[in-house]
């Protein structure tokens, strides 16, 4: 269970799974006036909700494939991460990679939220590269795993 606070007069809808096979839940825009996103521009879009993510989890904000395919509008820092200790209002940074102006209206589905477990790791410093295990790829950079 994830607690959600709807800010009075702000939130359009609480995220929910639309089908039994859905991995993500839609987030809705909650802006008073239409927000114009010109080609090559980015805008912060409010959702009007604050959530409490359980410790050991994160919420990932991901693009909606329909917005990307039809309009070139995507989540810029995908996936955006909401940490379990964040209690601010959720907003989504949308980027217009398309060639046309795009308007975001209140109630538009703007992104998906996916809640995932987080593994905690600890980094241990080594003094030489010889202390790292060999791998097939080695130090090969971008594109080094094939054509």
C-alpha positions in Angstrom: 0.0 0.0 0.0 1.2 3.5 -0.9 -0.3 6.4 0.9 -1.2 9.3 -1.3 -2.1 12.9 -0.4 -4.3 14.7 -2.9 -3.7 18.4 -2.6 -7.1 20.2 -2.3 -8.2 21.4 -5.7 -5.1 20.1 -7.4 -5.1 16.4 -8.1 -7.0 15.1 -11.0 -6.8 11.4 -10.2 -5.0 8.8 -8.0 -2.7 6.5 -9.9 -4.2 3.1 -10.5 -3.5 0.0 -12.6 -5.7 0.1 -15.7 -5.4 -3.7 -16.4 -4.3 -6.8 -14.4 -1.1 -6.9 -16.5 -0.1 -3.2 -16.2 3.3 -2.6 -14.7 2.8 1.2 -14.4 0.1 3.6 -13.4 -0.7 6.8 -15.2 0.1 10.2 -13.8 -2.1 13.1 -14.7 -1.3 16.7 -15.3 -2.8 19.1 -12.8 -2.1 22.6 -14.1 -4.6 25.4 -14.0 -3.9 26.6 -17.5 -2.7 24.8 -20.6 1.1 24.5 -20.7 2.8 24.9 -24.0 5.9 22.8 -24.8 7.6 24.0 -27.9 9.8 21.7 -30.0 13.2 21.3 -28.1 11.7 22.7 -24.9 11.1 21.1 -21.5 8.5 22.0 -18.8 7.8 20.9 -15.3 4.3 19.5 -15.1 2.6 19.2 -11.6 0.5 16.2 -10.7 -1.1 17.5 -7.5 -0.2 14.4 -5.4 2.3 13.5 -2.7 3.0 9.9 -2.0 4.7 7.9 0.7 6.9 5.1 -0.8 7.8 2.3 1.6 11.4 2.1 2.7 13.3 -0.2 0.4 11.4 0.9 -2.7 11.5 3.7 -5.3 9.0 5.1 -7.7 10.2 5.4 -11.3 8.7 8.0 -13.6 8.6 6.8 -17.2 7.3 8.1 -20.5 4.0 7.0 -22.0 4.7 5.3 -25.3 1.7 6.9 -27.0 2.8 10.4 -26.2 6.3 9.6 -27.6 5.1 7.9 -30.7 2.3 10.4 -31.7 3.9 13.7 -30.5 7.5 13.1 -29.5 6.8 14.2 -25.9 8.8 12.2 -23.4 10.0 12.2 -19.8 13.4 13.9 -20.0 15.2 12.2 -17.1 13.8 8.8 -17.7 13.4 7.0 -15.6 13.1 9.7 -13.0 13.4 8.4 -9.5 11.3 9.3 -6.4 13.1 8.2 -3.3 11.2 6.7 -0.4 12.0 9.6 1.9 10.7 12.3 -0.5 7.5 14.0 0.6 7.1 16.8 -1.9 4.5 17.1 -4.6 5.3 14.9 -7.6 6.1 16.7 -10.8 7.2 15.4 -14.2 9.8 17.0 -16.5 8.4 16.6 -20.1 10.5 17.3 -23.2 9.1 17.9 -26.7 11.4 16.0 -29.1 8.8 16.4 -31.8 8.5 19.0 -34.5 5.1 20.6 -33.4 4.0 22.6 -30.4 2.3 20.5 -27.8 -0.1 21.6 -25.1 -0.6 19.9 -21.7 -4.0 20.3 -20.3 -5.3 19.5 -16.8 -6.2 15.8 -16.7 -3.9 14.7 -19.5 -2.0 11.4 -18.9 1.6 12.6 -18.9 3.7 9.7 -17.6 3.7 6.4 -15.8 4.8 5.6 -12.3 6.3 2.2 -11.6 7.2 1.2 -8.0 10.2 -1.1 -7.7 12.4 -2.6 -4.9 15.8 -1.0 -4.4 18.9 -3.0 -3.6 21.4 -1.2 -1.3 25.0 -1.7 -2.2 28.3 -0.6 -0.7 31.3 0.5 -2.7 34.7 -0.8 -1.6 37.7 1.0 -3.0 40.5 -1.0 -4.5 44.0 0.3 -5.2 44.7 -1.3 -8.6 42.8 -2.4 -11.6 44.2 -5.9 -11.1 41.9 -6.2 -8.0 38.9 -6.2 -10.4 37.8 -9.5 -11.9 38.4 -9.9 -15.6 35.4 -9.9 -18.0 34.8 -10.7 -21.6 34.2 -7.0 -22.4 37.0 -5.7 -20.4 37.5 -1.9 -20.8 35.6 -1.7 -24.1 33.6 1.5 -24.3 30.4 2.5 -26.1 29.5 0.0 -28.8 32.1 -2.5 -27.8 29.7 -5.4 -27.4 28.9 -5.7 -31.1 27.6 -3.9 -34.2 
